[in-house]
Amino acid sequence: MTTATAHDADLSDLAFWARPPAAREAAFAELRRLDKPRFYRELKLPFIRSGAGYHALVRHADVVEASRTPEVFSSEPCSNSIADLPGYMARYFGSMINMDDPRHARLRRIVSRAFTPRVLARTETDLHASARRIVDDLLAAGPGDFVTDVAARLPVQVICDMMGIPEADRAKVYDRTNVILGIGDPEYTGGREFVRSGITRTGVLYGLASGLAAGYELNHMAMKLARRRRRAPGDDLVSALVTANVDGESLTDQEIGSFFILLVVAGNETTRNAMAHGLKLLTDNPGQRALLLADFDGRIAGAVEEIVRMATPVIQFRRTVTRDHEMNGNRYRAGDKALLFYNSANRDETVFERPDRFDILRSPNPHVGFGGPGPHFCLGANLARREITVMFRELFERVPTIRAEGEPDRLYSNFINGIKHLSFTY
């Protein structure tokens, strides 16, 4: 296997993200040893207005500091894309993660009522019931694909239950979420893999059209439900959102549609990938698995944090510098872009002892797998922790010999550290 180095690792080259994980991690380790963040030119894509480039923030200290200073490292105009989203896509994907205060604070105040301890406690019974049904089906069907049979099912069910999405629409939610985060991966969006066939106008257009169509469907599904709930509220999150009035403010149907996309994309993809990575990590580290099973209740909280650190489901988010600024001895100019590489920060040797070792007893564990500290820390972090905990408790109590088999089929992406398929047996 050829090892990537800081000198040949072009983070803008899609081919880099097709390299084996160990090769990518080795390249990031070298980047962390450089005297300052490296600047990369942006990948030029047809139909996309690209900028000059971005600073790659790969050290834990830089990622944390940038996260804490949103007045300098801004989420506007865009945080979930290296290039600015065209207006026709921002309509669907321009949610509160692409906003700064006061707009961000306004939306977060309203939607945060979905994640209060009281609301989460109300979902606990449904969460356990969903996990039981999933394991019932697993035992009836036998070994298969852990992602589609287990990891992907629970977060979709939980989020759709919270939103009041009808059962008949849930397969569509799962499929469209895959398309949105799988642009460039031929399994989810069709076409050909860029890294093998080269970037073509047709390929980019097809990927954009697929993502836009998926966003449109999810957005309008939520907007239609919001209109129904305004007329006849029920006991679900959409009803709470359409009737919410925080300091005289409420959400529009369009804002509810965009929030729904954020919720299903962030809540589905990240949690399911943490679960899939978790099973693989516990399979590859039998000593750690034995530690967990010897005292599940006492060690699962630490195990979940370590799984999230090692998996880092979201690889990076973008920030835009609002003014000339010095951080940790390096200068940034107004208008510069910076990418916060959470995957690299979570392997920083100056923060984590033996960072490539999976250690469920690791303490402290100041990972940034749910984002860095600050206003954009993941709103659903506690829900994700509960889902992972409940699912693994149900699995290890009823299928104690479950284990991953072979290597995972990984998502081709520079944004999500995804696992598309993972065979399992027991």
JOTAWO-V79679 format. One line per field, one symbol per residue. ss: DSSP state (H for helix, E for strand, L for the rest). phi: phi as a letter, one per 20 degrees, with the letter a starting at -180 (. if undefined). psi: psi as a letter, one per 20 degrees, with the letter a starting at -180 (. if undefined). Layout:
ss = ???
phi = ???
psi = ???
This chain:
ss = LLLLLLLLLLLLLHHHHHLLHHHHHHHHHHHHLLLLLEEEELLLLLLLLLLLEEEEELLHHHHHHHHHLLLLEELLLLLLLLLLLLHHHHHHHLLHHHLLLLHHHHHHHHHHHHHLHHHHHHHHHHHHHHHHHHHHHHHHHLLLEHHHHHHHHHHHHHHHHHHLLLHHHHHHHHHHHHHHHLLLLHHHHLLLLHHHHLLLHHHHHHHHHHHHHHHHHHHHHHHHHHHHHHHLLLLLHHHHHHHLLELLELLLHHHHHHHHHHHHHHHHHHHHHHHHHHHHHHHHLHHHHHHHHHLHHHHHHHHHHHHHHHHLLELEEEEEELLLEEELLEEELLLLEEEEEHHHHLLLLLLLLLLLLLLLLLLLLLLLLLLLLLLLLLLLHHHHHHHHHHHHHHHHHHLLLLEELLLLEELLLLLELLEEELEEEL
phi = .eefcfedeefeeffgeefggfffffffffffeffbgeddfffecgmdeedfqbeeedegfffffffecffdeeeeeaddbfeffggfefgddeeffdcdfeffffffgfffffcfgfffffegfffffffffffgffffengadfffecffffffffffffemfggfefffgffffgffedgoeffedmmcfgfednecfffffffffffffffgffgffffffffffffbfcdbffffffdfbdlmdbeefffffffffgfffffeffffffffffffffffcgffffgfffbgffdffffffffffffkgefbcdccfebgbdclndecdgnfdcdeefffgfdfffddflfeeecfegbfcefdfdnffpfdggfegffffffffffffffffdcfefbfcmefeefeadcdeedebbfcba
psi = pppqrhhjooiiohhhiiqqghhghhghghhhiqirpqpqqqppqqjpoqahaqpooiqgggggghhimiignqiqiphjpgqppqhhhhhhjlaiikqrqigghgghhgiiiikqhgghhhigghgggghghghghghhhaqcohghhfhhgghgggghggikpqhhihhgggghggggijpiohhhjabqpghhiqpqhggggggghgggggggggghghgghghghhhnqamrhgghghiqnokjqrqrhghhghhgggghgghgggghhggghgggghgimhghghgghhmghhihghgghhghghgmhogqqqqpphrpqppkjqpqqpiqqpponhhghijohihppmhjpooijpprmlrkijrrqaijqphjghggggggggghggghhhmijpqqoaqqoqpnqjgpmqohqoqqr.
